Amino acid sequence: MKSRVRRAAHAHGALWLAMSLAGLLAGAGASAGGDLYFTGFEVREGYDTNLDLVSTNGVGQNGWESFGSGGNGLVTGFFPGLGYHAYIGFKPPAAGDNALYLWQPIKLDPIPATTPIVTFSVEMAVYDSTTADRDDFAWDVYNTDTDRLFTVDFYNKDQRIYYWLNGTNDLVFTGWSFLTNTQYTLTVTMDFGKNRWSAWLDMTQLVTNQPITTTNVPLNLGDVDAVWWVFDTAAPGDNFMVFDNYQITADPVPSPRLEWIGRATNGAPRLRLHGQADYRFALEASTNLFSWTALQTNVAVDGACDFTDPAAGGRPERFYRGRWVP
């Protein structure tokens, strides 16, 4: 990994401090992440705009699968500049069905220890019914055993946003609402190493550090489903959800950042390491950027930990780095 080093003189100019923003050596504990899946639902990807995304006989385009029945397919013109999009809803489900689930199988099992943070993002909008009948739209996360892990729910009857955890019975109001006919970016981060997930709608944080599972079901990723739940099967709404740029990535623990926070009363330099909460990070020092000495290994309890280096005195130059320790 290529290092980036920042140098800054401190008081009196007697010592130079360099703080690496990432692990400098190979095998520092983080590997490059990347896309597990991405689609923009474009013709050039092999989609047929005249067909459903998944047909009633269960045959899906480009590997998409479904459970239940109801309207789905490809549309255009809802999100400017994004070409074609997928949709779910609008057309009533078959008799006896009350929901439709659409998903792309991911089947990430086990979650790699070097890339434990999985991110799902999607452009989405809920379009309102032309009648008074309104339904529920959601994103469900499942493991490979088809256990539902958690849900982010867009309830069109009151336009509030809820979440649901497995092992519980109730939807929890996030405190935020959404507007119909409005494009948003939904982002969900899943830290499988710490059994925690969070969610954002654009820049608004909806959910913070909730457990991925509360029942000790296997912690892996099977799929992320677009869901239409019909509120009243006798009167389904013609509302629907449009979605695009459906993406899932696996990422390493973010590299730590070191901050110079001054000197102790005895003149020793004080540093603050900013890192992913509840992960262990090692702080190391060097005088030549080749040989490194371990100073301290700490857990960034609330995303940060401080260190004072009494051994820095008398050295004309001192370099520091922080790195994730698996």
Summary of the structure (lengths in Angstrom):
residues: 326
radius of gyration: 24.4
end to end distance: 16.8
largest distance: 81.0
contacts: 1034
relative contact order: 0.21
helix: 4%
strand: 48%
